[in-house]
Amino acid sequence: MKLEEIRNTIDQIDSKILKLLNDRMEQALLANKFKTSIEDPAREKEIIEKIKHTPNLLLEPSFTESMYKLVISWSKELQSRNYQVIGFQGEHGAYSEESARRWNRDLLTIPCTTFNGVFEGVHSGMFDYGIVPVENTLGGIVGPVNELLINTELHIVGAVDMPIHHSLMMLPGTDHREIREVYSHSQALSQCRNFLFRNNLIPVPFYDTAGAAMMLTEKKPRATACIAGKLAAELYNLEILKENVEDSDINRTRFLILAKDNRESAGNKCSITFTTEHKSGTLFSTLEIFAKSGINLTRIESIPTEPGHYSFFLDFDGSDKDPAIQEALKLADEATSGLKLLGCYCERFITEDMMKGEI
């Protein structure tokens, strides 16, 4: 083994150490949501004692103790800043994280493995907010998210509609001619279906776009690339082979911001869910209420709840503080079952020019 190879290995280990330290700090911030005080001498002593007695051939107890005292000190410093956090599905570098930053760059982003984890995190108070993708212009609705929205007690307090640009990326030094498999989230793969077919690349579904990028860096599989956003390439030190590999120039995803409590400020868009009787004309009658009130519907979706039964999602322009909207909601409530106002909020529409700015 040459010196350069050893140093490359050291660089990779350093990168993992920094990521693990960041992960630990994130967990410290989440723990603070359930603590009555930042100071917890008993817990600190427990950690130090455990570290001191963990066998390490090259790390003396004095070194590990001093290092962990510094880690604990920085954890408490972060906890004292009272950051608000927003949970998202995937790994750091995911499109949901980018969208969260564009909604409010002051929030700290915390990754979750599943969409359900985002909903549960907000409901338990672990997260102040959650962000989830609800629909894409190419891939359609995000089924699991819409199913969770049917029964949630959370409120929609914001939305971001953002262009999505996928990049094909690989490990530095890889011969692109050898690439055969491409890992990414199933939604991203479906949005790049024609590109993959034209280039004889085999799509391999993964739980997350940024997760695929992280896997590529950590496991270094041969003849493999991934599809993710530019942010993921930067975070995981990958080389972008080709940008904008999505099949359409108009590829946008709409994200919803969730919170446990509703916002008091007025919004300009409303979201509701309801069910109707299983007979001809009932849905039309409901939609007609909004049409006669001059309310512009921006989204209509149906989600199966059980065989032969559906729940409907409706998004429309306007504020729930508007008397015309209030009257329409009252009439719709009488004509349907279980009508629920998920939220009245402001939606941010991100343009291509805005995408060029800082995240």
Buried (B, 14 or more C-beta within 10 A) or exposed (E): EEEEEEEEEEEBEEBEEEBEEEEEBBEBBBBBBEEEEEEBEEEBEEBBEEBBEEEEEEEEEEEBBEEBBEBBEBBBEBBEEEEEBBBBBBBBBBBBBBBBBBBBEEBBBBBBEEBBBBBBBBBEEBBBBBBBBBBBBBBEBBEBBBBBBBEBEBBBBBBBBBBBBBBBBBBEEBEEEEBEBBBBBEBBBBBBBEBBEEBEBEBBEBBBBBBBBBBBBEEEBEEBBBBBBBBBBEBBEBBBBBEEBBBEEEBBBBBBBBBBEBBEEEBEBBBBBBBBEEEEEBBEBBBEBBEEBEBEEBBEBBBEEEEEEBBBBBBBEBBBEBEEBEEBBEBBBEBBEEBBBBBBBBBBEBEEEEBEEEB
